[in-house]
Amino acid sequence: MNDQQLLRYSRHILLDDIDIAGQERVLAAHALVIGAGGLGSPAALYLAAAGVGTITLVDDDTVDLTNLQRQIMHTTGRVGQLKVRSGADALAQINPDVKVRALSERVAGQRLLDLVGEASVVLDCSDNFLTRHAVNRACVAQQVPLVSGAALGFDGQISVFDTRSAASPCYACLFSPEQQFDEVRCSTMGVFAPLVGIIGAMQAAEALKLIIGIGTSLAGSLQILDARTMEWTTIGVPRNPGCAVCGSVHA
């Protein structure tokens, strides 16, 4: 690290659990963020501020006026712009040393596998089960840890799925791909603005812990927040040996 970096990241370096070695791991890391909206905004902003060397933002949407109530990476002046372009501008303003790849596309198949394979950690900040299951399958196939978040109304949830460990479940162990879910979006149900900030910031925290190799991740547990009471509920999530996605990984 140069003198400017030592100064910029000094408050991380002062932490014994991080120090210079941990910060260097952050600088060398690559985070793939799927979704540049309510969850992706705070998650990507904190990752950039922390110095994650490469951040790939993936989202095929544009900034809408209704997004600005909660999607803090975007501004009124960028309404109509691609979300990934608006996001890349915001991240560059916070930390110009971070390399941001802005991909305005809906990734799937081999393209998704390739992107996941390049990453140190994946943050699923999407808003639909189809994408979440696709990202999970790619993370299991590439053995890359996944930090998954969701928020709707006043209810938020977060977990980590890290099948590098034989004991860790994947997203499909918790929500079976065969199970039918009603897709409910913020556009029809609404969402409490600070809730996405809480969950998105926690996703960044879990991602940084995985990158640095400190603490205990949320792998094996699902945390659920009721923002009306600010009460957290933690549910244990065991690995399903018969899971159609990860069942054969450690068989």
Secondary structure as GFF3:
##gff-version 3
##sequence-region A 1 251
A	DSSP	alpha_helix	3	8	.	.	.	ID=ss1
A	DSSP	alpha_helix	10	13	.	.	.	ID=ss2
A	DSSP	alpha_helix	19	28	.	.	.	ID=ss3
A	DSSP	beta_strand	30	34	.	.	.	ID=ss4
A	DSSP	alpha_helix	40	50	.	.	.	ID=ss5
A	DSSP	beta_strand	54	58	.	.	.	ID=ss6
A	DSSP	three_ten_helix	65	69	.	.	.	ID=ss7
A	DSSP	three_ten_helix	76	78	.	.	.	ID=ss8
A	DSSP	alpha_helix	83	94	.	.	.	ID=ss9
A	DSSP	beta_strand	99	103	.	.	.	ID=ss10
A	DSSP	alpha_helix	109	118	.	.	.	ID=ss11
A	DSSP	beta_strand	121	124	.	.	.	ID=ss12
A	DSSP	alpha_helix	129	142	.	.	.	ID=ss13
A	DSSP	beta_strand	146	152	.	.	.	ID=ss14
A	DSSP	beta_strand	155	161	.	.	.	ID=ss15
A	DSSP	alpha_helix	171	174	.	.	.	ID=ss16
A	DSSP	alpha_helix	186	189	.	.	.	ID=ss17
A	DSSP	alpha_helix	193	212	.	.	.	ID=ss18
A	DSSP	beta_strand	221	226	.	.	.	ID=ss19
A	DSSP	beta_strand	231	236	.	.	.	ID=ss20
###
